[in-house]
Amino acid sequence: MSGGFALFIVGWIIIMVSLMAIGGFFMFRKFLKRLPKEDGKSTIDWEEYYVDKTRHMWSKDQKELLEELISPVPELFRDVARQKIAGRIGELALSSRKKKITEEILIEGYILATPKRDHKFLVRKLNEKEIDMTPYQTLLEN
Protein backbone atom coordinates (compact mmCIF):
# COMPACT_ATOMS: atom_id res chain seq x y z
CA MET A 1 0.00 0.00 0.00
CA SER A 2 1.42 3.37 -0.97
CA GLY A 3 1.93 6.18 1.56
CA GLY A 4 -0.48 8.52 -0.25
CA PHE A 5 -3.28 5.95 -0.23
CA ALA A 6 -2.73 5.20 3.48
CA LEU A 7 -2.87 8.93 4.22
CA PHE A 8 -6.11 9.18 2.22
CA ILE A 9 -7.67 6.31 4.21
CA VAL A 10 -6.61 7.83 7.56
CA GLY A 11 -8.00 11.23 6.50
CA TRP A 12 -11.26 9.64 5.38
CA ILE A 13 -11.58 7.80 8.71
CA ILE A 14 -11.01 11.05 10.63
CA ILE A 15 -13.68 12.83 8.56
CA MET A 16 -16.21 10.02 9.02
CA VAL A 17 -15.64 9.74 12.77
CA SER A 18 -15.97 13.53 13.11
CA LEU A 19 -19.24 13.62 11.16
CA MET A 20 -20.64 10.70 13.16
CA ALA A 21 -19.68 12.43 16.43
CA ILE A 22 -21.40 15.66 15.37
CA GLY A 23 -24.53 13.78 14.31
CA GLY A 24 -24.49 11.78 17.52
CA PHE A 25 -24.24 14.93 19.57
CA PHE A 26 -27.36 16.44 17.98
CA MET A 27 -29.25 13.15 18.25
CA PHE A 28 -28.32 12.89 21.93
CA ARG A 29 -29.55 16.44 22.57
CA LYS A 30 -32.86 15.59 20.90
CA PHE A 31 -33.05 12.41 23.01
CA LEU A 32 -32.53 14.44 26.21
CA LYS A 33 -35.31 16.83 25.23
CA ARG A 34 -37.65 13.86 24.74
CA LEU A 35 -37.00 12.47 28.22
CA PRO A 36 -39.93 13.09 30.59
CA LYS A 37 -39.42 15.56 33.43
CA GLU A 38 -40.90 15.30 36.95
CA ASP A 39 -44.37 16.13 35.63
CA GLY A 40 -44.28 13.27 33.12
CA LYS A 41 -43.93 15.47 30.02
CA SER A 42 -40.78 16.28 28.11
CA THR A 43 -39.65 19.71 26.95
CA ILE A 44 -40.83 18.94 23.42
CA ASP A 45 -44.20 17.69 24.72
CA TRP A 46 -44.73 21.01 26.51
CA GLU A 47 -43.75 22.98 23.40
CA GLU A 48 -46.28 21.02 21.33
CA TYR A 49 -48.93 21.48 24.03
CA TYR A 50 -48.53 25.27 24.08
CA VAL A 51 -48.50 25.51 20.28
CA ASP A 52 -51.68 23.42 20.02
CA LYS A 53 -53.48 25.34 22.79
CA THR A 54 -52.72 28.72 21.21
CA ARG A 55 -52.99 27.84 17.51
CA HIS A 56 -56.31 29.74 17.21
CA MET A 57 -54.81 32.85 18.86
CA TRP A 58 -52.34 33.58 16.07
CA SER A 59 -53.29 36.14 13.42
CA LYS A 60 -51.85 36.04 9.93
CA ASP A 61 -49.72 39.12 10.69
CA GLN A 62 -48.25 37.52 13.82
CA LYS A 63 -47.40 34.32 11.92
CA GLU A 64 -45.66 36.38 9.24
CA LEU A 65 -43.74 38.33 11.89
CA LEU A 66 -42.60 35.08 13.49
CA GLU A 67 -41.41 33.80 10.11
CA GLU A 68 -39.46 37.02 9.54
CA LEU A 69 -37.91 36.85 12.99
CA ILE A 70 -36.66 33.30 12.51
CA SER A 71 -35.39 33.95 8.98
CA PRO A 72 -31.74 34.38 10.19
CA VAL A 73 -31.81 30.80 11.53
CA PRO A 74 -30.23 28.35 9.07
CA GLU A 75 -32.84 26.43 7.06
CA LEU A 76 -31.83 23.12 8.64
CA PHE A 77 -32.70 24.33 12.17
CA ARG A 78 -35.59 26.66 11.34
CA ASP A 79 -38.38 24.17 12.15
CA VAL A 80 -36.88 23.46 15.56
CA ALA A 81 -36.47 27.19 16.25
CA ARG A 82 -40.05 27.90 15.13
CA GLN A 83 -41.41 25.18 17.43
CA LYS A 84 -39.38 26.35 20.42
CA ILE A 85 -40.19 30.04 19.97
CA ALA A 86 -43.89 29.45 19.22
CA GLY A 87 -44.11 27.19 22.29
CA ARG A 88 -42.59 29.87 24.50
CA ILE A 89 -44.91 32.51 23.05
CA GLY A 90 -47.89 30.23 23.65
CA GLU A 91 -46.78 29.63 27.24
CA LEU A 92 -46.57 33.38 27.84
CA ALA A 93 -49.96 34.02 26.23
CA LEU A 94 -51.67 31.32 28.30
CA SER A 95 -50.01 32.36 31.56
CA SER A 96 -51.05 35.99 31.04
CA ARG A 97 -54.56 34.90 29.93
CA LYS A 98 -54.44 36.71 26.60
CA LYS A 99 -57.20 36.19 24.03
CA LYS A 100 -54.80 36.54 21.09
CA ILE A 101 -51.08 36.71 20.40
CA THR A 102 -49.97 40.33 20.46
CA GLU A 103 -46.74 41.78 19.12
CA GLU A 104 -45.53 42.36 22.70
CA ILE A 105 -46.09 38.72 23.68
CA LEU A 106 -44.48 37.57 20.44
CA ILE A 107 -41.34 39.64 20.93
CA GLU A 108 -41.05 38.74 24.61
CA GLY A 109 -41.36 35.02 23.79
CA TYR A 110 -38.89 35.42 20.94
CA ILE A 111 -36.34 36.97 23.29
CA LEU A 112 -36.89 34.40 26.07
CA ALA A 113 -36.70 31.43 23.70
CA THR A 114 -33.54 32.62 21.95
CA PRO A 115 -30.22 31.54 23.49
CA LYS A 116 -28.15 34.39 24.96
CA ARG A 117 -25.34 33.79 22.47
CA ASP A 118 -27.75 34.68 19.63
CA HIS A 119 -29.10 37.89 21.16
CA LYS A 120 -26.94 40.06 18.90
CA PHE A 121 -28.67 38.55 15.84
CA LEU A 122 -32.01 38.94 17.59
CA VAL A 123 -31.41 42.64 18.29
CA ARG A 124 -30.22 43.22 14.73
CA LYS A 125 -33.37 41.60 13.33
CA LEU A 126 -35.66 43.58 15.64
CA ASN A 127 -33.86 46.80 14.67
CA GLU A 128 -34.36 45.94 10.99
CA LYS A 129 -38.09 45.62 11.70
CA GLU A 130 -37.93 49.02 13.47
CA ILE A 131 -39.25 47.57 16.73
CA ASP A 132 -38.58 49.62 19.86
CA MET A 133 -36.32 47.58 22.15
CA THR A 134 -36.61 49.72 25.31
CA PRO A 135 -39.47 47.70 26.90
CA TYR A 136 -37.44 44.51 26.44
CA GLN A 137 -34.01 45.64 27.67
CA THR A 138 -34.42 43.82 31.01
CA LEU A 139 -35.09 40.55 29.15
CA LEU A 140 -31.92 40.96 27.11
CA GLU A 141 -29.78 41.65 30.18
CA ASN A 142 -30.91 38.58 32.17
VOBA-1610 file (N, C-alpha, C; in pm, whole numbers, padded with zeros to 5 digits, always signed):
BEGIN
Met+00085-00116+00000Met+00000+00000+00000Met+00090+00123+00000Ser+00059+00218-00087Ser+00142+00337-00097Ser+00113+00434+00018Gly+00207+00521+00046Gly+00193+00618+00156Gly+00079+00715+00133Gly+00059+00757+00007Gly-00048+00852-00025Gly-00186+00791-00002Phe-00199+00662-00041Phe-00328+00595-00023Phe-00357+00574+00126Ala-00256+00539+00203Ala-00273+00520+00348Ala-00313+00652+00414Leu-00253+00761+00369Leu-00287+00893+00422Leu-00431+00929+00387Phe-00472+00895+00265Phe-00611+00918+00222Phe-00709+00841+00311Ile-00680+00715+00338Ile-00767+00631+00421Ile-00774+00688+00564Val-00662+00727+00620Val-00661+00783+00756Val-00742+00914+00759Gly-00724+00998+00658Gly-00800+01123+00650Gly-00949+01097+00638Trp-00985+01000+00556Trp-01126+00964+00538Trp-01186+00912+00669Ile-01112+00833+00742Ile-01158+00780+00871Ile-01180+00895+00970Ile-01088+00990+00972Ile-01101+01105+01063Ile-01226+01186+01028Ile-01250+01208+00899Ile-01368+01283+00856Ile-01495+01209+00895Met-01501+01080+00870Met-01621+01002+00902Met-01648+00997+01052Val-01546+00978+01132Val-01564+00974+01277Val-01610+01110+01327Ser-01555+01218+01271Ser-01597+01353+01311Ser-01744+01378+01277Leu-01784+01341+01157Leu-01924+01362+01116Leu-02019+01277+01200Met-01980+01155+01232Met-02064+01070+01316Met-02074+01127+01458Ala-01966+01183+01508Ala-01968+01243+01643Ala-02060+01365+01646Ile-02053+01448+01544Ile-02140+01566+01537Ile-02286+01522+01528Gly-02316+01429+01443Gly-02453+01378+01431Gly-02501+01315+01560Gly-02414+01239+01624Gly-02449+01178+01752Gly-02478+01280+01859Phe-02402+01387+01860Phe-02424+01493+01957Phe-02564+01553+01942Phe-02603+01585+01819Phe-02736+01644+01798Phe-02847+01543+01826Met-02825+01417+01794Met-02925+01315+01825Met-02938+01298+01976Phe-02828+01303+02048Phe-02832+01289+02193Phe-02905+01406+02257Arg-02883+01527+02205Arg-02955+01644+02257Arg-03105+01629+02236Lys-03145+01581+02119Lys-03286+01559+02090Lys-03343+01452+02184Phe-03265+01348+02209Phe-03305+01241+02301Phe-03327+01298+02441Leu-03238+01385+02489Leu-03253+01444+02621Leu-03378+01532+02631Lys-03411+01600+02522Lys-03531+01683+02523Lys-03658+01599+02524Arg-03650+01476+02476Arg-03765+01386+02474Arg-03785+01311+02606Leu-03685+01316+02694Leu-03700+01247+02822Leu-03802+01320+02910Pro-03892+01245+02974Pro-03993+01309+03059Pro-03929+01373+03183Lys-03985+01487+03221Lys-03942+01556+03343Lys-04024+01502+03461Glu-04019+01573+03575Glu-04090+01530+03695Glu-04240+01522+03673Asp-04293+01610+03587Asp-04437+01613+03563Asp-04484+01509+03462Gly-04393+01432+03406Gly-04428+01327+03312Gly-04424+01370+03166Lys-04401+01498+03140Lys-04393+01547+03002Lys-04253+01597+02975Ser-04211+01581+02851Ser-04078+01628+02811Ser-04086+01774+02767Thr-03972+01833+02743Thr-03965+01971+02695Thr-04039+01984+02562Ile-04019+01890+02473Ile-04083+01894+02342Ile-04234+01874+02356Asp-04277+01787+02448Asp-04420+01769+02472Asp-04486+01899+02516Trp-04419+01974+02605Trp-04473+02101+02651Trp-04478+02203+02538Glu-04374+02206+02454Glu-04375+02298+02340Glu-04494+02269+02250Glu-04515+02141+02218Glu-04628+02102+02133Glu-04761+02136+02199Tyr-04771+02116+02329Tyr-04893+02148+02403Tyr-04927+02297+02390Tyr-04829+02383+02414Tyr-04853+02527+02408Tyr-04885+02573+02265Val-04820+02515+02167Val-04850+02551+02028Val-04992+02510+01994Asp-05032+02389+02031Asp-05168+02342+02002Asp-05275+02424+02074Lys-05250+02458+02200Lys-05348+02534+02279Lys-05367+02677+02228Thr-05265+02733+02164Thr-05272+02872+02121Thr-05280+02888+01969Arg-05296+02779+01898Arg-05299+02784+01751Arg-05406+02883+01701His-05521+02886+01764His-05631+02974+01721His-05607+03121+01757Met-05508+03149+01840Met-05481+03285+01886Met-05390+03363+01792Trp-05329+03295+01697Trp-05234+03358+01607Trp-05307+03422+01489Ser-05277+03549+01462Ser-05329+03614+01342Ser-05229+03592+01228Lys-05273+03621+01109Lys-05185+03604+00993Lys-05062+03695+01006Asp-05084+03817+01054Asp-04972+03912+01069Asp-04869+03861+01170Gln-04917+03802+01280Gln-04825+03752+01382Gln-04747+03631+01330Lys-04812+03547+01252Lys-04740+03432+01192Lys-04632+03481+01096Glu-04665+03583+01018Glu-04566+03638+00924Glu-04449+03702+00999Leu-04480+03772+01108Leu-04374+03833+01189Leu-04283+03726+01247Leu-04341+03618+01297Leu-04260+03508+01349Leu-04169+03451+01241Glu-04222+03432+01122Glu-04141+03380+01011Glu-04026+03475+00978Glu-04052+03605+00981Glu-03946+03702+00954Glu-03841+03701+01064Leu-03885+03684+01188Leu-03791+03685+01299Leu-03700+03563+01299Ile-03751+03450+01252Ile-03666+03330+01251Ile-03592+03313+01119Ser-03607+03407+01027Ser-03539+03395+00898Ser-03386+03389+00908Pro-03320+03451+01010Pro-03174+03438+01019Pro-03128+03297+01059Val-03218+03216+01112Val-03181+03080+01153Val-03156+02996+01028Pro-03048+02920+01025Pro-03023+02835+00907Pro-03142+02743+00878Glu-03168+02722+00752Glu-03284+02643+00706Glu-03296+02508+00777Leu-03184+02444+00801Leu-03183+02312+00864Leu-03242+02315+01005Phe-03225+02424+01078Phe-03270+02433+01217Phe-03395+02520+01233Arg-03448+02572+01124Arg-03559+02666+01134Arg-03685+02605+01194Asp-03718+02481+01159Asp-03838+02417+01215Asp-03827+02401+01366Val-03709+02363+01412Val-03688+02346+01556Val-03699+02482+01626Ala-03640+02585+01566Ala-03647+02719+01625Ala-03791+02769+01628Arg-03865+02747+01519Arg-04005+02790+01513Arg-04087+02723+01623Gln-04068+02593+01641Gln-04141+02518+01743Gln-04108+02569+01883Lys-03980+02590+01909Lys-03938+02635+02042Lys-03990+02775+02072Ile-03976+02866+01976Ile-04019+03004+01997Ile-04171+03013+02006Ala-04242+02943+01918Ala-04389+02945+01922Ala-04440+02883+02052Gly-04372+02780+02101Gly-04411+02719+02229Gly-04394+02816+02344Arg-04284+02889+02343Arg-04259+02987+02450Arg-04360+03102+02444Ile-04391+03146+02322Ile-04491+03251+02305Ile-04627+03203+02354Gly-04662+03081+02319Gly-04789+03023+02365Gly-04795+03012+02516Glu-04684+02972+02578Glu-04678+02963+02724Glu-04703+03099+02787Leu-04638+03203+02732Leu-04657+03338+02784Leu-04801+03386+02766Ala-04859+03358+02650Ala-04996+03402+02623Ala-05095+03334+02718Leu-05077+03204+02740Leu-05167+03132+02830Leu-05149+03176+02975Ser-05025+03197+03017Ser-05001+03236+03156Ser-05051+03377+03185Ser-05053+03464+03084Ser-05105+03599+03104Ser-05252+03611+03062Arg-05313+03499+03027Arg-05456+03490+02993Arg-05496+03585+02880Lys-05414+03587+02777Lys-05444+03671+02660Lys-05543+03597+02570Lys-05622+03676+02497Lys-05720+03619+02403Lys-05657+03595+02266Lys-05551+03672+02236Lys-05480+03654+02109Lys-05333+03688+02129Ile-05252+03644+02036Ile-05108+03671+02040Ile-05088+03815+01995Thr-05027+03894+02081Thr-04997+04033+02046Thr-04850+04044+02009Glu-04814+04157+01950Glu-04674+04178+01912Glu-04584+04177+02035Glu-04633+04232+02147Glu-04553+04236+02270Glu-04524+04096+02322Ile-04627+04011+02323Ile-04609+03872+02368Ile-04514+03799+02272Leu-04531+03823+02143Leu-04448+03757+02044Leu-04301+03794+02061Ile-04274+03921+02079Ile-04134+03964+02093Ile-04076+03916+02225Glu-04154+03922+02332Glu-04105+03874+02461Glu-04073+03723+02454Gly-04162+03646+02394Gly-04136+03502+02379Gly-04017+03475+02290Tyr-04003+03554+02185Tyr-03889+03542+02094Tyr-03757+03565+02169Ile-03755+03667+02253Ile-03634+03697+02329Ile-03605+03587+02431Leu-03709+03542+02502Leu-03689+03440+02607Leu-03650+03304+02549Ala-03698+03273+02429Ala-03670+03143+02370Ala-03536+03139+02297Thr-03480+03255+02269Thr-03354+03262+02195Thr-03237+03251+02292Pro-03140+03165+02262Pro-03022+03154+02349Pro-02947+03287+02358Lys-02887+03312+02472Lys-02815+03439+02496Lys-02708+03466+02391Arg-02642+03361+02345Arg-02534+03379+02247Arg-02586+03433+02114Asp-02717+03420+02088Asp-02775+03468+01963Asp-02848+03600+01978His-02837+03665+02095His-02910+03789+02116His-02864+03901+02024Lys-02738+03900+01981Lys-02694+04006+01890Lys-02766+03997+01755Phe-02792+03874+01708Phe-02867+03855+01584Phe-03013+03894+01605Leu-03065+03861+01723Leu-03201+03894+01759Leu-03221+04046+01759Val-03131+04118+01822Val-03141+04264+01829Val-03129+04324+01690Arg-03038+04272+01610Arg-03022+04322+01473Arg-03151+04304+01393Lys-03214+04187+01407Lys-03337+04160+01333Lys-03451+04250+01381Leu-03461+04270+01511Leu-03566+04358+01564Leu-03543+04504+01522Asn-03417+04545+01514Asn-03386+04680+01467Asn-03421+04696+01319Glu-03398+04591+01240Glu-03436+04594+01099Glu-03587+04613+01083Lys-03663+04552+01173Lys-03809+04562+01170Lys-03859+04691+01234Glu-03763+04774+01282Glu-03793+04902+01347Glu-03885+04883+01468Ile-03851+04785+01550Ile-03925+04757+01673Ile-03848+04818+01789Asp-03919+04895+01871Asp-03858+04962+01986Asp-03815+04858+02089Met-03688+04858+02124Met-03632+04758+02215Met-03636+04800+02363Thr-03669+04925+02391Thr-03661+04972+02531Thr-03748+04891+02628Pro-03870+04848+02592Pro-03947+04770+02690Pro-03887+04632+02719Tyr-03797+04587+02634Tyr-03744+04451+02644Tyr-03599+04446+02691Gln-03541+04560+02727Gln-03401+04564+02767Gln-03373+04473+02888Thr-03465+04467+02982Thr-03442+04382+03101Thr-03437+04235+03062Leu-03512+04195+02961Leu-03509+04055+02915Leu-03377+04022+02849Leu-03319+04119+02780Leu-03192+04096+02711Leu-03076+04092+02809Glu-03087+04160+02922Glu-02978+04165+03018Glu-02974+04044+03111Asn-03086+03975+03124Asn-03091+03858+03217Asn-03021+03739+03160
//
